[in-house]
Amino acid sequence: MKPSILFLCTGNSCRSQMAEGWGKALRSQAFDFYSAGIEKHGKNPNAIRVMAEASVDISNQESETVNELPIQNFDYVITVCGHADEHCPYFPAKTKIIHFGFDDPPKLALAFEDHEQQLDCYRKVRDEIKEFVLSIEDHLE
């Protein structure tokens, strides 16, 4: 069996969704990837759009809480935002919890009125998450 990795964020609408998408696209031979939120905020259309630009389709992923996932025991839980890190739910002792935070694209985008500049905020975080996923073993030790 492959190790399982859960990307956990506040609302499972953007960062954790992108991380799951990159994981499945780039590293599915080595790991099983999931994403969830402390809460459920729905899917972010800008996250879906910028991932599609990178040829990764996350449109069929759902915004879910941990309790709604098909499995409950993970080898690794990676919190991708400070709020999720501070409010991480209980996981069994075997689960290794790791924090690796990324900026919140919707918050970054508030600084711009131009839609293309707003999307650039999403693209920046998308690319940072891709690099993280590519070197994920380095962060699991």
Disulfide bonds with the S-S distance in Angstrom:
none
